[in-house]
Amino acid sequence: MSSNRNTVIRSLHDVGAAAWFGGSLMGAVALNGASKDVSNPLERTKIASTGWARWAPFSAVAIGAHLVGGAGLLLANQGRVRGQSGAGANTAIKAALTAAAIGTTAYSGVLGAKLAKTAGDDTYTEGGTTPSEATPDNVAKIQQQLRLLQWALPVLTGTLIVLGAQQGEQQRPQEMVRGWLGIGK
């Protein structure tokens, strides 16, 4: 008797996306937010950068788990993705958003490393992603870009989680029959 369950790959996919989303949201809200509370304005960027650098390996594992799980689910469900109305569109949108989230993560990492290197021990800032009036222009520019990216990433990864939930709903037997018959809602 064979099983059609994909518990391991689905868990990799979902837990990876959840960690990616949660880590990025925690970083934007708590880490970057708390960096503004550091009493010495010369240490704010350094502390935020150090926190993000510590998170980076875990983020990479989360992204890898999500990708491995997603590839496994795609292989396991390729017939449904091709034949069920709406499943292919959801998969294509998820693939595009995953690529955008990976690009956003990578670019944020590059900017974060550049910020850590550029903002020296004599750089005043309001916080990890917030320049002060005394912040040099080159550092302020990096911080402003990171400020936007810190919110783009949770939006992208949160949307991936929502689309994953939609895919789960599409796998209900009645939805599969409706999709194969091309019956809309």
C-alpha positions as CSV (number, residue, x, y, z in Angstrom):
1,M,0.0,0.0,0.0
2,S,1.5,3.3,-1.0
3,S,1.0,6.6,0.7
4,N,0.3,9.9,-1.0
5,R,1.3,11.9,2.0
6,N,4.2,14.4,1.7
7,T,4.6,15.3,5.4
8,V,8.4,15.7,5.4
9,I,8.6,17.9,2.2
10,R,5.5,19.9,3.2
11,S,7.0,20.5,6.6
12,L,10.3,21.6,5.1
13,H,8.4,23.9,2.8
14,D,6.1,25.4,5.5
15,V,8.6,25.6,8.4
16,G,11.2,27.1,6.2
17,A,8.8,29.8,5.0
18,A,7.6,30.4,8.6
19,A,11.2,30.8,9.9
20,W,12.1,33.1,6.9
21,F,9.0,35.2,7.5
22,G,9.3,35.3,11.3
23,G,13.0,36.1,11.3
24,S,12.6,38.9,8.9
25,L,9.7,40.4,10.8
26,M,11.4,40.0,14.1
27,G,14.5,41.7,12.7
28,A,12.5,44.6,11.3
29,V,10.4,45.1,14.4
30,A,12.5,44.1,17.3
31,L,16.2,44.2,16.3
32,N,16.2,47.3,14.1
33,G,13.6,48.9,16.5
34,A,15.6,48.1,19.6
35,S,18.8,49.5,18.0
36,K,17.2,52.9,18.4
37,D,17.2,52.4,22.2
38,V,20.9,51.8,22.5
39,S,22.2,54.7,24.5
40,N,25.4,55.3,22.6
41,P,24.5,56.4,19.0
42,L,27.9,55.2,17.8
43,E,26.9,51.6,18.6
44,R,23.4,51.4,17.2
45,T,24.3,50.3,13.7
46,K,27.0,48.0,14.9
47,I,24.6,46.2,17.2
48,A,21.9,45.8,14.6
49,S,24.4,44.6,12.0
50,T,25.8,42.1,14.5
51,G,22.3,40.7,15.2
52,W,21.5,40.4,11.5
53,A,24.9,38.6,10.9
54,R,24.0,36.1,13.6
55,W,20.7,35.4,12.0
56,A,22.1,35.0,8.5
57,P,23.0,31.3,8.7
58,F,19.6,30.4,10.2
59,S,17.9,32.4,7.5
60,A,19.9,30.5,4.9
61,V,18.9,27.1,6.4
62,A,15.2,28.3,6.4
63,I,15.4,29.4,2.8
64,G,17.0,26.1,1.8
65,A,14.4,24.1,3.6
66,H,11.6,26.1,1.9
67,L,13.2,25.5,-1.5
68,V,13.8,21.8,-1.0
69,G,10.3,21.4,0.3
70,G,8.8,23.4,-2.5
71,A,10.7,21.4,-5.2
72,G,9.5,18.2,-3.5
73,L,5.9,19.4,-3.5
74,L,6.1,20.5,-7.1
75,L,7.4,17.0,-8.1
76,A,4.8,15.3,-6.0
77,N,1.9,17.4,-7.4
78,Q,3.0,18.1,-10.9
79,G,0.0,16.4,-12.5
80,R,-2.4,18.5,-10.3
81,V,-0.4,21.7,-11.0
82,R,-0.7,21.1,-14.8
83,G,-4.3,19.9,-14.8
84,Q,-6.2,21.6,-12.0
85,S,-7.5,25.1,-12.8
86,G,-5.8,27.7,-10.6
87,A,-3.0,25.4,-9.3
88,G,-0.6,26.3,-12.1
89,A,-1.2,30.1,-11.6
90,N,-0.7,29.8,-7.9
91,T,2.5,27.9,-8.4
92,A,3.8,30.4,-11.0
93,I,3.1,33.3,-8.7
94,K,4.7,31.6,-5.7
95,A,7.8,30.9,-7.8
96,A,8.1,34.5,-8.8
97,L,7.5,35.7,-5.3
98,T,10.1,33.2,-4.0
99,A,12.6,34.5,-6.5
100,A,11.8,38.1,-5.4
101,A,12.2,37.2,-1.7
102,I,15.5,35.4,-2.3
103,G,16.7,38.5,-4.2
104,T,15.5,40.8,-1.5
105,T,17.2,38.7,1.2
106,A,20.5,38.5,-0.8
107,Y,20.5,42.3,-1.5
108,S,19.7,43.0,2.1
109,G,22.6,40.9,3.2
110,V,24.9,42.6,0.8
111,L,23.8,46.0,2.0
112,G,24.0,44.9,5.6
113,A,27.6,43.8,5.2
114,K,28.4,47.0,3.4
115,L,26.8,49.0,6.2
116,A,28.7,47.1,8.8
117,K,32.0,47.9,7.0
118,T,31.1,51.5,6.1
119,A,29.7,52.7,9.4
120,G,32.7,53.0,11.5
121,D,33.1,53.5,15.2
122,D,32.6,57.3,14.7
123,T,29.3,57.0,12.8
124,Y,26.2,58.5,14.6
125,T,22.9,57.0,13.7
126,E,19.4,57.0,15.1
127,G,19.1,53.2,14.7
128,G,20.1,50.2,12.5
129,T,18.1,51.5,9.5
130,T,17.6,55.1,10.6
131,P,20.2,57.8,9.9
132,S,20.6,60.8,12.0
133,E,21.4,64.3,10.8
134,A,25.1,63.5,11.7
135,T,25.1,60.3,9.7
136,P,27.4,60.4,6.6
137,D,25.5,60.4,3.3
138,N,26.9,57.1,2.1
139,V,25.8,55.4,5.3
140,A,22.4,57.1,5.3
141,K,21.8,55.9,1.7
142,I,22.5,52.3,2.7
143,Q,20.2,52.6,5.8
144,Q,17.4,54.1,3.8
145,Q,17.6,51.2,1.3
146,L,17.6,48.7,4.2
147,R,14.7,50.4,5.8
148,L,12.5,49.7,2.7
149,L,13.8,46.2,2.3
150,Q,13.2,45.2,5.9
151,W,9.5,45.6,5.3
152,A,9.5,44.2,1.7
153,L,10.8,40.8,3.0
154,P,8.1,40.0,5.5
155,V,5.4,41.1,2.9
156,L,6.9,38.7,0.3
157,T,7.4,35.8,2.7
158,G,4.1,36.3,4.3
159,T,2.4,36.2,0.9
160,L,4.3,32.9,0.2
161,I,2.7,31.5,3.4
162,V,-0.8,32.6,2.3
163,L,-0.3,31.1,-1.2
164,G,0.9,27.9,0.4
165,A,-2.3,27.8,2.5
166,Q,-4.3,28.4,-0.7
167,Q,-2.5,25.4,-2.3
168,G,-3.6,23.3,0.6
169,E,-7.2,24.4,0.1
170,Q,-6.9,23.5,-3.6
171,Q,-6.0,19.9,-2.5
172,R,-9.4,19.3,-0.9
173,P,-11.1,16.6,-2.9
174,Q,-14.1,18.8,-3.9
175,E,-11.7,21.6,-5.1
176,M,-9.6,19.1,-7.1
177,V,-12.7,17.9,-8.9
178,R,-13.9,21.4,-9.6
179,G,-10.4,22.4,-10.8
180,W,-10.1,19.4,-13.2
181,L,-13.6,20.1,-14.5
182,G,-12.8,23.8,-14.9
183,I,-15.7,24.8,-12.7
184,G,-15.2,28.3,-11.2
185,K,-16.4,29.3,-7.8
